[in-house]
Amino acid sequence: MPFRNGVIAPNRVWLAPMTNMQSHPDGTLSDDELRWLVRRADGGFGVIESCAAHVATDGHAWPGELGVFDDRHVAGLARIAEAMAARGAVSLVQLFHGGVRADPQLTGEPVWSASAVEQAGVPTPRAATADDLARVVGQFVAAARRCERAGMTGVELHGAHGYLFGQFLSTVQNQRTDAWGGSLANRARLLLDAVRAVRAAVSPRFVVGVRISPENFGQSVGLDIDENLELAGWLADAGIDFLSVSLWDVSRMTTKHPDRHATNLFRAAVPREVPIVVAGKIWTRAEAEAQLERGADAVALGRSAILNPDWPRRIEDPAWEPKRPPATTEELLALDLSPTFATYMRKWKGFVADPA
């Protein structure tokens, strides 16, 4: 599968970026994290994405999160890059900032976001200043440069799932009346500024992509799919090499347009040379191929990749059926999840079979 800049992925199956809490407290790579990624690369996944990695200390959102905010992280990233290259896989780091979803107990700092909007379950953030926004764009740039220096194939800026970029895109969380609020163009400014700055700071052969949420789901609020289709076109104009659309469930049509599927809509919204990858409860080859028929260029697997680390190889057998939840902790450990990751999967209802 070709990216826009000419880099070629060996196939159309990606390991989706997943929270796993396996990194060291300072954000450096652990052997557990590397083992998890290597097992999926050995299983034939053509693109391997890291979990979300914070670009700034005040963007740290959960324990055990991979870091890319300091030069001390480069050595660990280089281990990932070398291991993936040896297996012929494309290696991507997902870059993000938690915004209001950062954890003050980890950062030691008050959270900040687009606006000081009260929401259940999270502290009320302070509204970002112009200095905050200039600084965070620079932090995404510095993080991308570290990834390129480490030998990674590219990065994905995480604009989905209600993190900092999504908070600015949201009509609920962004109540600003300045150049970063109000119109879609203003609410998208921070993400677009970061994309353009990253694209300008790395080499043309370094892959730069973006992940977005098309509509409201979970922590993503205040989103409109028609706005995000327009945003997709702007991101293509800004130079992205791929667009990742987090659908959560690929079997569903869109909420706003019940007769339309998001994959078709986003394929029509961006130039053909910009590949689209979609994710959301893809378990079988037939489900993956259905998305390719709708216009996706690739599919990203999350939970199915946890239980089926060799999914890309196994689907060559038409009779093969993927393992589905529940799984025992013993089974998860055998699939190269660390004890920490296996425990984290208890948050997903019905995923772990044995009692806590």
Residue pairs with C-beta under 8 A, 6 or more apart in sequence:
1 8
1 9
1 10
1 11
1 12
1 46
1 275
1 297
1 298
2 8
2 9
2 275
3 9
3 154
3 207
3 209
3 241
3 242
3 275
4 240
4 241
4 242
4 273
4 274
4 275
5 204
5 205
5 206
5 207
5 241
6 205
7 90
7 153
7 154
7 205
7 207
7 241
9 46
9 47
9 90
9 298
10 46
10 88
10 89
10 90
11 44
11 45
11 46
11 312
12 46
12 288
12 292
12 297
12 298
12 299
13 44
13 45
13 46
13 47
13 288
13 298
13 299
13 301
13 311
13 312
14 45
14 46
14 47
14 48
14 49
14 277
14 279
14 298
14 299
14 300
14 301
15 37
15 40
15 41
15 45
15 47
15 48
15 49
15 300
15 301
15 305
16 49
16 279
16 300
16 301
16 302
16 305
17 49
17 50
17 51
17 52
17 92
17 94
17 156
17 158
17 211
17 300
18 51
18 302
18 306
19 51
19 52
19 62
19 65
19 344
20 33
20 36
20 51
20 64
20 337
20 338
20 340
20 341
20 344
21 62
21 63
21 64
21 65
21 340
21 341
21 344
22 30
22 32
22 33
22 36
22 51
22 64
22 338
22 340
22 341
23 29
23 30
23 33
23 51
23 64
23 65
23 66
23 67
24 30
24 64
25 63
25 64
26 67
26 72
27 53
27 54
27 60
27 65
27 66
27 67
27 68
27 69
27 70
27 73
28 67
28 72
28 73
28 75
28 76
29 66
29 73
29 75
29 76
29 77
29 79
29 80
30 338
32 338
32 340
32 341
33 51
33 66
33 338
34 76
34 79
34 80
34 83
35 336
35 338
36 336
36 337
36 338
36 341
37 48
37 50
37 80
37 83
37 84
38 83
38 87
38 336
39 309
39 335
39 336
40 48
40 305
40 309
41 48
41 83
41 84
41 87
41 89
42 87
42 309
42 310
43 308
43 309
43 310
43 311
43 312
43 313
44 310
44 311
44 312
44 313
45 89
45 301
45 305
45 311
45 312
46 88
46 89
46 90
46 298
46 312
47 89
47 90
47 92
47 277
47 298
47 300
48 80
48 84
48 89
48 90
48 91
48 92
49 92
49 93
49 94
49 156
49 300
50 66
50 80
50 91
50 92
50 93
50 94
51 65
51 66
51 94
52 61
52 65
52 66
52 94
52 95
52 96
52 158
52 163
53 65
53 66
53 67
53 68
53 93
53 94
53 95
53 96
53 143
54 60
54 61
54 65
54 66
54 67
54 68
54 69
54 96
54 97
54 98
55 68
55 69
55 95
55 96
55 97
55 136
55 139
55 140
55 142
55 143
56 69
56 97
56 135
56 136
56 139
57 69
57 107
57 109
58 97
58 102
58 107
58 109
58 111
58 112
59 69
59 96
59 97
59 98
59 99
59 102
59 107
59 136
59 139
59 164
60 67
60 98
60 102
60 103
60 106
60 107
61 96
61 98
61 101
61 102
61 103
61 106
61 163
62 103
62 106
63 106
64 340
66 73
66 93
67 73
68 77
68 93
68 95
68 143
68 146
68 147
69 139
69 142
69 143
71 146
73 146
74 146
74 149
74 150
75 150
77 93
77 146
77 147
77 150
77 151
77 152
78 150
78 151
80 91
80 93
80 150
80 152
81 91
81 150
81 151
81 152
81 153
82 151
84 90
84 91
84 153
85 91
85 151
90 153
90 154
90 207
91 152
91 153
91 154
92 152
92 153
92 154
92 155
92 156
92 207
92 209
93 143
93 147
93 152
93 154
93 155
93 156
94 155
94 156
94 158
94 211
95 140
95 143
95 144
95 147
95 155
95 156
95 157
95 158
96 157
96 158
96 163
96 164
96 165
97 136
97 139
97 140
97 163
97 164
97 165
98 111
98 163
98 164
99 111
99 112
99 113
99 114
99 125
99 163
99 164
99 167
100 111
100 112
100 113
100 119
100 122
100 123
100 125
100 167
100 173
101 111
101 122
101 162
101 163
101 219
102 111
104 110
104 111
104 123
110 123
110 125
110 126
111 122
111 123
111 125
111 126
112 125
112 126
112 127
112 128
112 132
113 125
113 126
113 127
113 128
113 164
113 167
113 168
113 173
114 127
114 128
114 167
114 168
114 170
114 173
114 174
114 175
114 176
114 180
114 181
114 187
115 125
115 127
115 173
115 174
115 175
115 176
115 181
116 124
116 125
116 126
116 127
117 124
117 125
117 172
117 173
117 175
118 124
119 173
127 176
128 180
133 180
133 190
133 193
136 164
136 190
136 194
137 190
137 193
137 194
137 197
138 197
140 157
140 194
140 197
140 198
141 194
141 197
141 198
141 201
143 155
144 155
144 198
144 201
144 202
144 206
144 208
145 201
145 202
147 154
147 155
148 202
148 203
148 206
153 206
153 207
154 206
154 207
154 208
154 209
154 241
155 198
155 206
155 207
155 208
155 209
156 209
156 210
156 211
156 242
156 244
157 165
157 191
157 194
157 195
157 198
157 208
157 209
157 210
157 211
158 165
158 211
159 165
159 166
159 169
159 191
159 210
159 211
159 212
159 213
160 166
160 211
160 212
160 213
160 220
160 244
160 246
161 213
161 218
161 219
161 220
161 246
162 170
162 173
162 213
162 218
162 219
162 220
162 221
163 219
164 190
165 190
165 191
165 194
166 212
166 213
166 219
166 220
166 223
167 173
167 174
168 174
168 180
168 187
168 188
168 189
168 190
168 191
169 187
169 188
169 191
169 222
169 223
169 227
169 228
169 231
170 187
170 220
170 221
170 222
170 223
171 187
171 222
171 223
171 224
172 221
172 222
173 221
173 222
174 180
174 181
174 187
174 222
175 181
176 182
176 186
178 186
179 186
179 189
180 186
180 187
180 189
180 190
181 187
184 227
184 230
184 231
188 231
188 234
191 210
191 231
191 235
192 234
192 235
192 238
195 208
195 210
195 235
195 238
195 239
195 240
196 238
196 239
198 208
199 208
199 238
199 239
199 240
202 208
207 241
207 242
208 239
208 240
208 241
209 240
209 241
209 242
209 243
209 244
210 235
210 240
210 243
210 244
211 243
211 244
211 245
211 246
212 228
212 231
212 232
212 235
212 243
212 244
212 245
212 246
213 220
213 223
213 228
213 246
214 223
214 225
214 228
214 245
214 246
214 247
214 254
214 262
214 265
214 266
215 223
215 224
215 225
215 228
215 254
215 255
215 256
215 262
216 222
216 223
216 255
217 248
218 248
224 256
225 254
225 255
225 256
225 257
225 262
225 265
226 256
229 265
229 266
229 269
230 269
232 243
232 266
232 269
232 270
233 269
233 270
235 243
235 270
236 243
236 270
236 271
236 274
240 274
241 274
241 275
242 274
242 275
242 276
242 277
242 297
243 266
243 270
243 274
243 275
243 276
243 277
244 276
244 277
244 278
244 279
244 300
245 262
245 263
245 266
245 276
245 277
245 278
245 279
246 279
246 280
247 262
247 263
247 278
247 279
247 280
248 280
248 281
249 280
249 281
250 263
250 278
250 279
250 280
250 281
250 282
250 287
250 290
250 291
251 281
251 287
253 259
253 260
253 261
254 260
254 261
254 262
254 265
257 265
261 294
262 278
263 276
263 278
263 291
263 294
263 295
263 296
264 294
264 295
266 276
266 295
267 276
267 294
267 295
267 296
268 295
270 276
275 297
275 298
276 295
276 296
276 297
276 298
277 296
277 297
277 298
277 299
277 300
278 291
278 296
278 298
278 299
278 300
279 299
279 300
279 301
279 302
281 287
281 303
282 288
282 291
282 299
282 300
282 301
282 304
283 304
283 322
283 324
284 315
284 321
284 322
285 315
285 318
288 299
288 315
291 299
292 299
301 308
301 311
303 325
303 348
303 351
304 311
304 322
304 324
305 311
306 332
306 335
306 337
306 345
307 322
307 323
307 324
307 325
307 327
307 331
307 335
308 314
308 322
308 323
309 335
309 336
311 322
314 320
314 322
325 348
325 350
325 351
325 352
325 353
326 350
326 351
326 352
326 353
327 335
327 351
327 352
327 353
328 352
328 353
328 354
329 339
329 342
329 343
329 352
329 354
330 354
332 341
332 342
332 345
332 352
333 339
333 342
337 345
342 352
345 351
345 352
346 352
346 356
